[in-house]
Amino acid sequence: MKTLQSLKKNLVKLIQENYFKHFGLKKKHNFESEIIYESNWLTKLHKKK
């Protein structure tokens, strides 16, 4: 379970870095929902296994 948590943390960090690189800060308000979406997707993926 610990690996999933660190995986999520790394993913969020990665998304953050790339997101701001590509879209800049002006789209920051969409950012939270995007992280939530990614986390939910990861959780679903993990439950399927």
SVG drawing of the C-alpha trace seen along z (x, -y; Angstrom):
<svg xmlns="http://www.w3.org/2000/svg" viewBox="-12 -33 20 42">
<polyline fill="none" stroke="black" stroke-width="0.4" points="0.0,0.0 2.9,-2.3 4.1,-2.0 0.8,-3.1 0.9,-6.2 4.4,-7.2 3.4,-6.4 0.4,-8.8 2.6,-11.4 5.2,-11.1 2.4,-11.1 0.9,-14.3 4.3,-15.9 5.0,-14.8 1.6,-16.1 2.2,-19.4 5.6,-19.9 4.4,-19.0 1.1,-20.8 2.6,-24.1 5.3,-23.6 2.7,-23.1 -0.2,-25.3 1.4,-27.9 -0.2,-29.3 -3.3,-30.7 -5.0,-27.3 -4.2,-26.7 -7.9,-26.5 -8.4,-23.4 -5.4,-21.8 -7.1,-20.5 -9.8,-18.6 -7.2,-17.1 -5.2,-15.7 -8.5,-14.4 -9.3,-12.7 -5.8,-11.1 -6.0,-9.9 -9.5,-8.4 -8.2,-6.6 -5.2,-5.2 -7.4,-4.0 -9.8,-2.2 -6.9,-0.7 -5.5,0.6 -8.8,2.1 -9.2,4.0 -6.0,6.1"/>
</svg>
